[in-house]
């Protein structure tokens, strides 16, 4: 009978552990749901990292556009390169 000692006002240990397990499972499910929104090969970025990446892409695009605009392209150069 020692196993079945009744203590009023206390929650059974197995119920406490079960609640913790349910909470862990719910957190894991939320993490899986968030990952499901991200396409394969991609990852979520923090806002500051995302903004830095966008600034880098914008600067790269600006630099590439500037370099392309500085090239001298005429109809003669297209004809010369296509004939060789």
Biopython code that builds the backbone (N, CA, C, O; Angstrom):
import numpy as np
from Bio.PDB.StructureBuilder import StructureBuilder

atoms = [
    (1, "UNK", "N", (0.799, -1.195, 0.000)),
    (1, "UNK", "CA", (0.000, 0.000, 0.000)),
    (1, "UNK", "C", (0.845, 1.264, 0.000)),
    (1, "UNK", "O", (0.308, 2.359, -0.169)),
    (2, "UNK", "N", (2.152, 1.139, 0.185)),
    (2, "UNK", "CA", (3.009, 2.316, 0.234)),
    (2, "UNK", "C", (3.036, 3.051, -1.110)),
    (2, "UNK", "O", (3.237, 4.265, -1.162)),
    (3, "UNK", "N", (2.832, 2.300, -2.190)),
    (3, "UNK", "CA", (2.852, 2.909, -3.522)),
    (3, "UNK", "C", (1.702, 3.875, -3.716)),
    (3, "UNK", "O", (1.840, 4.826, -4.486)),
    (4, "UNK", "N", (0.603, 3.681, -3.069)),
    (4, "UNK", "CA", (-0.610, 4.444, -3.309)),
    (4, "UNK", "C", (-0.893, 5.434, -2.183)),
    (4, "UNK", "O", (-2.044, 5.626, -1.791)),
    (5, "UNK", "N", (0.142, 6.046, -1.677)),
    (5, "UNK", "CA", (-0.031, 7.040, -0.625)),
    (5, "UNK", "C", (-0.682, 8.264, -1.246)),
    (5, "UNK", "O", (-0.227, 8.751, -2.282)),
    (6, "UNK", "N", (-1.711, 8.752, -0.643)),
    (6, "UNK", "CA", (-2.453, 9.893, -1.168)),
    (6, "UNK", "C", (-1.935, 11.165, -0.508)),
    (6, "UNK", "O", (-1.854, 11.268, 0.716)),
    (7, "UNK", "N", (-1.591, 12.123, -1.351)),
    (7, "UNK", "CA", (-1.140, 13.419, -0.861)),
    (7, "UNK", "C", (-2.067, 14.459, -1.466)),
    (7, "UNK", "O", (-2.093, 14.633, -2.684)),
    (8, "UNK", "N", (-2.812, 15.137, -0.644)),
    (8, "UNK", "CA", (-3.742, 16.153, -1.135)),
    (8, "UNK", "C", (-2.992, 17.422, -1.500)),
    (8, "UNK", "O", (-2.047, 17.814, -0.814)),
    (9, "UNK", "N", (-3.419, 18.068, -2.591)),
    (9, "UNK", "CA", (-2.835, 19.339, -2.997)),
    (9, "UNK", "C", (-1.611, 19.222, -3.870)),
    (9, "UNK", "O", (-1.041, 20.249, -4.237)),
    (10, "UNK", "N", (-1.175, 18.035, -4.222)),
    (10, "UNK", "CA", (-0.003, 17.852, -5.080)),
    (10, "UNK", "C", (-0.432, 17.213, -6.394)),
    (10, "UNK", "O", (-1.352, 16.397, -6.440)),
    (11, "UNK", "N", (0.245, 17.599, -7.439)),
    (11, "UNK", "CA", (-0.006, 16.996, -8.738)),
    (11, "UNK", "C", (0.878, 15.771, -8.879)),
    (11, "UNK", "O", (2.044, 15.773, -8.483)),
    (12, "UNK", "N", (0.306, 14.737, -9.444)),
    (12, "UNK", "CA", (1.043, 13.497, -9.636)),
    (12, "UNK", "C", (2.237, 13.765, -10.559)),
    (12, "UNK", "O", (2.110, 14.457, -11.569)),
    (13, "UNK", "N", (3.384, 13.214, -10.201)),
    (13, "UNK", "CA", (4.624, 13.439, -10.942)),
    (13, "UNK", "C", (4.479, 13.073, -12.410)),
    (13, "UNK", "O", (4.994, 13.783, -13.274)),
    (14, "UNK", "N", (3.792, 11.982, -12.707)),
    (14, "UNK", "CA", (3.651, 11.552, -14.100)),
    (14, "UNK", "C", (2.851, 12.580, -14.904)),
    (14, "UNK", "O", (3.117, 12.765, -16.092)),
    (15, "UNK", "N", (1.878, 13.251, -14.282)),
    (15, "UNK", "CA", (1.124, 14.281, -14.989)),
    (15, "UNK", "C", (1.990, 15.514, -15.266)),
    (15, "UNK", "O", (1.881, 16.132, -16.325)),
    (16, "UNK", "N", (2.829, 15.857, -14.327)),
    (16, "UNK", "CA", (3.742, 16.982, -14.532)),
    (16, "UNK", "C", (4.686, 16.680, -15.688)),
    (16, "UNK", "O", (4.908, 17.527, -16.554)),
    (17, "UNK", "N", (5.236, 15.482, -15.700)),
    (17, "UNK", "CA", (6.136, 15.084, -16.784)),
    (17, "UNK", "C", (5.404, 15.049, -18.123)),
    (17, "UNK", "O", (5.958, 15.440, -19.150)),
    (18, "UNK", "N", (4.164, 14.580, -18.106)),
    (18, "UNK", "CA", (3.377, 14.502, -19.342)),
    (18, "UNK", "C", (3.102, 15.902, -19.886)),
    (18, "UNK", "O", (3.157, 16.113, -21.097)),
    (19, "UNK", "N", (2.808, 16.861, -19.007)),
    (19, "UNK", "CA", (2.581, 18.234, -19.445)),
    (19, "UNK", "C", (3.846, 18.817, -20.064)),
    (19, "UNK", "O", (3.778, 19.518, -21.074)),
    (20, "UNK", "N", (4.990, 18.533, -19.469)),
    (20, "UNK", "CA", (6.257, 19.004, -20.031)),
    (20, "UNK", "C", (6.496, 18.398, -21.406)),
    (20, "UNK", "O", (6.958, 19.080, -22.321)),
    (21, "UNK", "N", (6.179, 17.110, -21.548)),
    (21, "UNK", "CA", (6.350, 16.433, -22.826)),
    (21, "UNK", "C", (5.423, 17.050, -23.878)),
    (21, "UNK", "O", (5.844, 17.275, -25.013)),
    (22, "UNK", "N", (4.174, 17.323, -23.513)),
    (22, "UNK", "CA", (3.234, 17.953, -24.447)),
    (22, "UNK", "C", (3.735, 19.325, -24.880)),
    (22, "UNK", "O", (3.602, 19.702, -26.044)),
    (23, "UNK", "N", (4.309, 20.066, -23.941)),
    (23, "UNK", "CA", (4.835, 21.383, -24.267)),
    (23, "UNK", "C", (6.009, 21.265, -25.240)),
    (23, "UNK", "O", (6.094, 22.029, -26.201)),
    (24, "UNK", "N", (6.916, 20.312, -24.997)),
    (24, "UNK", "CA", (8.044, 20.101, -25.912)),
    (24, "UNK", "C", (7.551, 19.705, -27.300)),
    (24, "UNK", "O", (8.050, 20.200, -28.311)),
    (25, "UNK", "N", (6.567, 18.807, -27.340)),
    (25, "UNK", "CA", (6.027, 18.371, -28.630)),
    (25, "UNK", "C", (5.370, 19.531, -29.369)),
    (25, "UNK", "O", (5.501, 19.639, -30.588)),
    (26, "UNK", "N", (4.661, 20.401, -28.643)),
    (26, "UNK", "CA", (4.027, 21.560, -29.268)),
    (26, "UNK", "C", (5.077, 22.512, -29.832)),
    (26, "UNK", "O", (4.893, 23.052, -30.923)),
    (27, "UNK", "N", (6.176, 22.727, -29.105)),
    (27, "UNK", "CA", (7.252, 23.589, -29.589)),
    (27, "UNK", "C", (7.913, 22.996, -30.828)),
    (27, "UNK", "O", (8.226, 23.718, -31.775)),
    (28, "UNK", "N", (8.127, 21.682, -30.823)),
    (28, "UNK", "CA", (8.711, 21.018, -31.989)),
    (28, "UNK", "C", (7.790, 21.136, -33.191)),
    (28, "UNK", "O", (8.255, 21.346, -34.311)),
    (29, "UNK", "N", (6.493, 21.004, -32.970)),
    (29, "UNK", "CA", (5.521, 21.116, -34.057)),
    (29, "UNK", "C", (5.537, 22.536, -34.630)),
    (29, "UNK", "O", (5.492, 22.711, -35.848)),
    (30, "UNK", "N", (5.602, 23.544, -33.764)),
    (30, "UNK", "CA", (5.673, 24.934, -34.239)),
    (30, "UNK", "C", (6.947, 25.162, -35.048)),
    (30, "UNK", "O", (6.921, 25.863, -36.060)),
    (31, "UNK", "N", (8.049, 24.582, -34.613)),
    (31, "UNK", "CA", (9.310, 24.723, -35.353)),
    (31, "UNK", "C", (9.211, 24.055, -36.717)),
    (31, "UNK", "O", (9.695, 24.599, -37.710)),
    (32, "UNK", "N", (8.591, 22.883, -36.775)),
    (32, "UNK", "CA", (8.413, 22.193, -38.060)),
    (32, "UNK", "C", (7.490, 22.986, -38.971)),
    (32, "UNK", "O", (7.734, 23.064, -40.175)),
    (33, "UNK", "N", (6.436, 23.576, -38.422)),
    (33, "UNK", "CA", (5.513, 24.366, -39.234)),
    (33, "UNK", "C", (6.209, 25.590, -39.811)),
    (33, "UNK", "O", (5.977, 25.950, -40.965)),
    (34, "UNK", "N", (7.060, 26.232, -39.017)),
    (34, "UNK", "CA", (7.792, 27.395, -39.516)),
    (34, "UNK", "C", (8.755, 26.976, -40.621)),
    (34, "UNK", "O", (8.912, 27.698, -41.606)),
    (35, "UNK", "N", (9.396, 25.828, -40.475)),
    (35, "UNK", "CA", (10.322, 25.339, -41.496)),
    (35, "UNK", "C", (9.600, 24.941, -42.775)),
    (35, "UNK", "O", (10.181, 25.001, -43.858)),
    (36, "UNK", "N", (8.344, 24.538, -42.660)),
    (36, "UNK", "CA", (7.584, 24.120, -43.835)),
    (36, "UNK", "C", (7.325, 25.300, -44.770)),
    (36, "UNK", "O", (7.128, 25.101, -45.969)),
    (37, "UNK", "N", (7.323, 26.519, -44.243)),
    (37, "UNK", "CA", (7.081, 27.695, -45.063)),
    (37, "UNK", "C", (8.310, 28.089, -45.874)),
    (37, "UNK", "O", (8.194, 28.847, -46.836)),
    (38, "UNK", "N", (9.477, 27.590, -45.504)),
    (38, "UNK", "CA", (10.726, 27.940, -46.179)),
    (38, "UNK", "C", (11.001, 26.887, -47.255)),
    (38, "UNK", "O", (11.010, 25.692, -46.961)),
    (39, "UNK", "N", (11.224, 27.321, -48.496)),
    (39, "UNK", "CA", (11.514, 26.347, -49.554)),
    (39, "UNK", "C", (12.818, 25.594, -49.281)),
    (39, "UNK", "O", (13.681, 26.070, -48.545)),
    (40, "UNK", "N", (12.941, 24.445, -49.871)),
    (40, "UNK", "CA", (14.146, 23.632, -49.696)),
    (40, "UNK", "C", (15.365, 24.406, -50.199)),
    (40, "UNK", "O", (15.310, 25.040, -51.252)),
    (41, "UNK", "N", (16.456, 24.355, -49.449)),
    (41, "UNK", "CA", (17.673, 25.055, -49.819)),
    (41, "UNK", "C", (17.730, 26.485, -49.330)),
    (41, "UNK", "O", (18.731, 27.167, -49.550)),
    (42, "UNK", "N", (16.680, 26.963, -48.670)),
    (42, "UNK", "CA", (16.633, 28.314, -48.137)),
    (42, "UNK", "C", (16.585, 28.250, -46.618)),
    (42, "UNK", "O", (16.389, 27.183, -46.034)),
    (43, "UNK", "N", (16.765, 29.402, -45.987)),
    (43, "UNK", "CA", (16.660, 29.457, -44.537)),
    (43, "UNK", "C", (16.117, 30.812, -44.134)),
    (43, "UNK", "O", (16.239, 31.783, -44.880)),
    (44, "UNK", "N", (15.522, 30.881, -42.965)),
    (44, "UNK", "CA", (15.022, 32.140, -42.443)),
    (44, "UNK", "C", (16.199, 32.965, -41.925)),
    (44, "UNK", "O", (17.153, 32.425, -41.364)),
    (45, "UNK", "N", (16.117, 34.274, -42.120)),
    (45, "UNK", "CA", (17.179, 35.165, -41.666)),
    (45, "UNK", "C", (16.592, 36.146, -40.652)),
    (45, "UNK", "O", (15.424, 36.526, -40.732)),
    (46, "UNK", "N", (17.426, 36.542, -39.707)),
    (46, "UNK", "CA", (17.014, 37.588, -38.777)),
    (46, "UNK", "C", (16.896, 38.895, -39.563)),
    (46, "UNK", "O", (17.498, 39.043, -40.627)),
    (47, "UNK", "N", (16.120, 39.837, -39.034)),
    (47, "UNK", "CA", (15.877, 41.085, -39.751)),
    (47, "UNK", "C", (17.162, 41.843, -40.069)),
    (47, "UNK", "O", (17.316, 42.347, -41.182)),
    (48, "UNK", "N", (18.088, 41.933, -39.114)),
    (48, "UNK", "CA", (19.314, 42.683, -39.379)),
    (48, "UNK", "C", (20.167, 42.006, -40.450)),
    (48, "UNK", "O", (20.759, 42.682, -41.291)),
    (49, "UNK", "N", (20.232, 40.680, -40.423)),
    (49, "UNK", "CA", (20.992, 39.940, -41.444)),
    (49, "UNK", "C", (20.326, 40.081, -42.810)),
    (49, "UNK", "O", (21.005, 40.222, -43.827)),
    (50, "UNK", "N", (18.998, 40.042, -42.827)),
    (50, "UNK", "CA", (18.247, 40.182, -44.080)),
    (50, "UNK", "C", (18.471, 41.565, -44.680)),
    (50, "UNK", "O", (18.668, 41.687, -45.889)),
    (51, "UNK", "N", (18.445, 42.612, -43.851)),
    (51, "UNK", "CA", (18.656, 43.968, -44.346)),
    (51, "UNK", "C", (20.081, 44.161, -44.864)),
    (51, "UNK", "O", (20.286, 44.842, -45.868)),
    (52, "UNK", "N", (21.065, 43.569, -44.187)),
    (52, "UNK", "CA", (22.449, 43.642, -44.670)),
    (52, "UNK", "C", (22.579, 42.955, -46.024)),
    (52, "UNK", "O", (23.252, 43.463, -46.921)),
    (53, "UNK", "N", (21.937, 41.808, -46.168)),
    (53, "UNK", "CA", (21.999, 41.079, -47.437)),
    (53, "UNK", "C", (21.336, 41.880, -48.552)),
    (53, "UNK", "O", (21.854, 41.940, -49.667)),
    (54, "UNK", "N", (20.205, 42.488, -48.259)),
    (54, "UNK", "CA", (19.524, 43.302, -49.269)),
    (54, "UNK", "C", (20.370, 44.511, -49.668)),
    (54, "UNK", "O", (20.425, 44.865, -50.846)),
    (55, "UNK", "N", (21.029, 45.148, -48.696)),
    (55, "UNK", "CA", (21.922, 46.263, -49.017)),
    (55, "UNK", "C", (23.070, 45.799, -49.904)),
    (55, "UNK", "O", (23.438, 46.481, -50.860)),
    (56, "UNK", "N", (23.636, 44.634, -49.586)),
    (56, "UNK", "CA", (24.739, 44.081, -50.386)),
    (56, "UNK", "C", (24.283, 43.797, -51.818)),
    (56, "UNK", "O", (25.002, 44.104, -52.769)),
    (57, "UNK", "N", (23.113, 43.222, -51.973)),
    (57, "UNK", "CA", (22.589, 42.916, -53.310)),
    (57, "UNK", "C", (22.328, 44.214, -54.073)),
    (57, "UNK", "O", (22.609, 44.302, -55.268)),
    (58, "UNK", "N", (21.796, 45.208, -53.390)),
    (58, "UNK", "CA", (21.527, 46.487, -54.040)),
    (58, "UNK", "C", (22.828, 47.147, -54.505)),
    (58, "UNK", "O", (22.892, 47.669, -55.618)),
    (59, "UNK", "N", (23.860, 47.128, -53.666)),
    (59, "UNK", "CA", (25.147, 47.716, -54.054)),
    (59, "UNK", "C", (25.774, 46.935, -55.211)),
    (59, "UNK", "O", (26.331, 47.537, -56.129)),
    (60, "UNK", "N", (25.689, 45.616, -55.178)),
    (60, "UNK", "CA", (26.236, 44.801, -56.266)),
    (60, "UNK", "C", (25.513, 45.105, -57.573)),
    (60, "UNK", "O", (26.143, 45.214, -58.625)),
    (61, "UNK", "N", (24.194, 45.241, -57.507)),
    (61, "UNK", "CA", (23.414, 45.559, -58.698)),
    (61, "UNK", "C", (23.799, 46.928, -59.237)),
    (61, "UNK", "O", (23.950, 47.108, -60.445)),
    (62, "UNK", "N", (23.955, 47.885, -58.340)),
    (62, "UNK", "CA", (24.358, 49.237, -58.749)),
    (62, "UNK", "C", (25.732, 49.198, -59.417)),
    (62, "UNK", "O", (25.919, 49.791, -60.479)),
    (63, "UNK", "N", (26.690, 48.508, -58.805)),
    (63, "UNK", "CA", (28.046, 48.436, -59.366)),
    (63, "UNK", "C", (28.056, 47.743, -60.727)),
    (63, "UNK", "O", (28.747, 48.187, -61.645)),
    (64, "UNK", "N", (27.300, 46.666, -60.860)),
    (64, "UNK", "CA", (27.255, 45.944, -62.125)),
    (64, "UNK", "C", (26.610, 46.804, -63.212)),
    (64, "UNK", "O", (27.085, 46.838, -64.348)),
    (65, "UNK", "N", (25.540, 47.490, -62.862)),
    (65, "UNK", "CA", (24.878, 48.366, -63.828)),
    (65, "UNK", "C", (25.815, 49.489, -64.248)),
    (65, "UNK", "O", (25.890, 49.829, -65.428)),
    (66, "UNK", "N", (26.520, 50.056, -63.299)),
    (66, "UNK", "CA", (27.471, 51.126, -63.606)),
    (66, "UNK", "C", (28.559, 50.624, -64.552)),
    (66, "UNK", "O", (28.898, 51.306, -65.519)),
    (67, "UNK", "N", (29.101, 49.455, -64.289)),
    (67, "UNK", "CA", (30.138, 48.888, -65.164)),
    (67, "UNK", "C", (29.603, 48.624, -66.568)),
    (67, "UNK", "O", (30.293, 48.886, -67.553)),
    (68, "UNK", "N", (28.405, 48.119, -66.662)),
    (68, "UNK", "CA", (27.820, 47.846, -67.982)),
    (68, "UNK", "C", (27.552, 49.129, -68.751)),
    (68, "UNK", "O", (27.711, 49.166, -69.971)),
    (69, "UNK", "N", (27.148, 50.177, -68.053)),
    (69, "UNK", "CA", (26.874, 51.441, -68.726)),
    (69, "UNK", "C", (28.147, 52.135, -69.183)),
    (69, "UNK", "O", (28.108, 52.933, -70.120)),
    (70, "UNK", "N", (29.265, 51.850, -68.545)),
    (70, "UNK", "CA", (30.522, 52.480, -68.950)),
    (70, "UNK", "C", (31.158, 51.795, -70.160)),
    (70, "UNK", "O", (32.071, 52.353, -70.769)),
    (71, "UNK", "N", (30.696, 50.604, -70.516)),
    (71, "UNK", "CA", (31.225, 49.920, -71.692)),
    (71, "UNK", "C", (30.744, 50.635, -72.946)),
    (71, "UNK", "O", (29.596, 51.073, -73.027)),
    (72, "UNK", "N", (31.623, 50.745, -73.906)),
    (72, "UNK", "CA", (31.213, 51.380, -75.162)),
    (72, "UNK", "C", (30.766, 50.283, -76.124)),
    (72, "UNK", "O", (31.566, 49.478, -76.600)),
    (73, "UNK", "N", (29.504, 50.279, -76.384)),
    (73, "UNK", "CA", (28.938, 49.277, -77.287)),
    (73, "UNK", "C", (28.305, 50.031, -78.444)),
    (73, "UNK", "O", (27.443, 50.889, -78.253)),
    (74, "UNK", "N", (28.750, 49.693, -79.650)),
    (74, "UNK", "CA", (28.181, 50.300, -80.850)),
    (74, "UNK", "C", (27.791, 49.187, -81.799)),
    (74, "UNK", "O", (28.106, 48.019, -81.570)),
    (75, "UNK", "N", (27.119, 49.547, -82.841)),
    (75, "UNK", "CA", (26.728, 48.537, -83.822)),
    (75, "UNK", "C", (27.950, 47.943, -84.505)),
    (75, "UNK", "O", (27.924, 46.778, -84.900)),
    (76, "UNK", "N", (29.028, 48.726, -84.652)),
    (76, "UNK", "CA", (30.249, 48.206, -85.262)),
    (76, "UNK", "C", (30.874, 47.111, -84.417)),
    (76, "UNK", "O", (31.336, 46.103, -84.953)),
    (77, "UNK", "N", (30.894, 47.295, -83.094)),
    (77, "UNK", "CA", (31.514, 46.297, -82.236)),
    (77, "UNK", "C", (30.713, 44.997, -82.230)),
    (77, "UNK", "O", (31.290, 43.916, -82.113)),
    (78, "UNK", "N", (29.411, 45.090, -82.354)),
    (78, "UNK", "CA", (28.579, 43.865, -82.406)),
    (78, "UNK", "C", (28.845, 43.123, -83.715)),
    (78, "UNK", "O", (28.943, 41.896, -83.720)),
    (79, "UNK", "N", (28.963, 43.856, -84.825)),
    (79, "UNK", "CA", (29.216, 43.227, -86.125)),
    (79, "UNK", "C", (30.595, 42.592, -86.140)),
    (79, "UNK", "O", (30.752, 41.480, -86.644)),
    (80, "UNK", "N", (31.599, 43.275, -85.598)),
    (80, "UNK", "CA", (32.955, 42.735, -85.575)),
    (80, "UNK", "C", (33.044, 41.457, -84.737)),
    (80, "UNK", "O", (33.708, 40.503, -85.142)),
    (81, "UNK", "N", (32.400, 41.427, -83.601)),
    (81, "UNK", "CA", (32.494, 40.244, -82.742)),
    (81, "UNK", "C", (31.696, 39.081, -83.311)),
    (81, "UNK", "O", (32.071, 37.925, -83.113)),
    (82, "UNK", "N", (30.610, 39.360, -84.009)),
    (82, "UNK", "CA", (29.809, 38.265, -84.565)),
    (82, "UNK", "C", (30.450, 37.664, -85.816)),
    (82, "UNK", "O", (30.172, 36.512, -86.150)),
    (83, "UNK", "N", (31.293, 38.410, -86.505)),
    (83, "UNK", "CA", (31.924, 37.892, -87.720)),
    (83, "UNK", "C", (33.156, 37.042, -87.417)),
    (83, "UNK", "O", (33.636, 36.330, -88.300)),
    (84, "UNK", "N", (33.669, 37.096, -86.213)),
    (84, "UNK", "CA", (34.872, 36.338, -85.867)),
    (84, "UNK", "C", (34.541, 35.077, -85.239)),
    (84, "UNK", "O", (35.437, 34.311, -84.882)),
]
sb = StructureBuilder()
sb.init_structure("model")
sb.init_model(0)
sb.init_chain("A")
sb.init_seg("    ")
for serial, (resi, resn, name, xyz) in enumerate(atoms, 1):
    if name == "N":
        sb.init_residue(resn, " ", resi, " ")
    sb.init_atom(name, np.array(xyz, "f"), 0.0, 1.0, " ", f" {name:<3s}", serial, name[0])
structure = sb.get_structure()
